[in-house]
Amino acid sequence: MVRMRSDARTREYVSTRTGEGLSKKEIHRCLKRYIVRELYPLILFDLADSARAT
């Protein structure tokens, strides 16, 4: 929700999805998946890095 107001990429994504006729609820669901696709590789890298450190 914060990214919808502050992040330019997210605002563009939301406007595109709104143009496709999706509701706010559907956009939130899609946005959560979009964000997870960005964060998941970072989480895996961090876990692998911490496993190597121990």
C-alpha positions in Angstrom: 0.0 0.0 0.0 2.8 2.4 0.8 4.6 1.5 -2.5 1.3 2.4 -4.3 1.9 6.0 -3.2 5.6 6.3 -3.1 7.3 4.0 -5.7 7.2 5.2 -9.3 7.4 1.7 -10.7 4.5 0.5 -8.5 2.4 3.5 -9.5 3.0 2.7 -13.1 2.1 -0.9 -12.5 -1.1 0.0 -10.7 -2.2 2.4 -13.5 -1.5 -0.3 -16.1 -3.6 -2.8 -14.2 -6.4 -0.3 -13.6 -6.4 0.3 -17.3 -6.9 -3.4 -17.8 -10.1 -3.1 -15.7 -8.9 -4.8 -12.5 -10.4 -3.8 -9.2 -8.3 -2.5 -6.3 -8.6 -5.8 -4.5 -7.3 -7.7 -7.6 -4.5 -5.1 -8.0 -3.4 -5.6 -4.4 -3.3 -9.4 -4.9 -1.2 -9.0 -8.1 1.0 -6.4 -6.4 1.8 -8.8 -3.5 2.9 -11.4 -6.0 4.9 -8.8 -7.9 6.7 -7.7 -4.7 7.4 -11.3 -3.6 9.0 -12.0 -7.0 11.5 -9.2 -6.2 12.1 -10.1 -2.6 12.3 -13.9 -2.7 15.7 -14.1 -4.5 17.1 -11.6 -2.0 15.9 -13.6 0.9 17.4 -16.8 -0.5 20.7 -15.0 -1.1 20.8 -13.7 2.4 20.1 -17.2 3.8 22.8 -18.8 1.7 25.2 -16.0 2.8 24.5 -16.5 6.4 24.8 -20.3 6.1 28.3 -19.8 4.6 29.3 -17.5 7.4 28.6 -20.1 10.1 
